[in-house]
Amino acid sequence: MDSPSLGLGQVATGIDPDTGTVQTTDGEDPMPVALFEPERAMMSRLPGGNPTESQVEGALASGMRRFPRGIADLRTTPGWALHRLADDRIELRSPDGGVYSRIAVPASPDWYSAALHHGYVVCFYGPQLGVRTPPGSTPEQYTDAKRLDEFRTARGRGLVAGGLIAYRNNR
């Protein structure tokens, strides 16, 4: 959660009703995050409307929530599941059990430990999450600040779906 390329900070655990201050829990294991950025976006726009991405809209229709700029309300998403496969890839499955997306991630014992501890992973799905290095750029040029800017821009455009997804360790 605290990656500089996401700029999310900590998970809020409540709001103090007297002061309106957002409360967090120091020392709690950070929530693990999985980013599912499709290789190709399927953009569309109705006349007079804003551009949308079909796969993001499908995730929203199936229970995920839009993840806008500012304060966002992510909740558990019934039926969705995140599976760790035998080859260490991570698979996002929709409520009907179908594979929605699959990613290969570097092995991180801390990430897997946090996923097992919490039983949930914060999952984001969208075409501009700052995962893929843009054409004409190198990984060295695509800094955390540029990744953060891309993620924020996509959030501002309504192109990010997210939720707390149940984690299943299938190994």
Salt bridges, closest charged atoms under 4 A:
GLU28 OE2 - HIS117 NE2 3.57
ASP29 OD2 - HIS117 NE2 3.86
GLU37 OE2 - ARG132 NE 3.91
GLU39 OE2 - ARG40 NH1 3.81
GLU57 OE2 - ARG66 NH2 3.21
ASP73 OD2 - ARG65 NH1 3.53
ASP73 OD2 - ARG75 NH2 2.79
ASP87 OD2 - ARG89 NE 2.67
ASP88 OD1 - ARG84 NH2 2.93
ASP88 OD1 - ARG171 NH1 2.45
GLU91 OE1 - ARG93 NE 2.60
GLU91 OE2 - ARG102 NH2 2.72
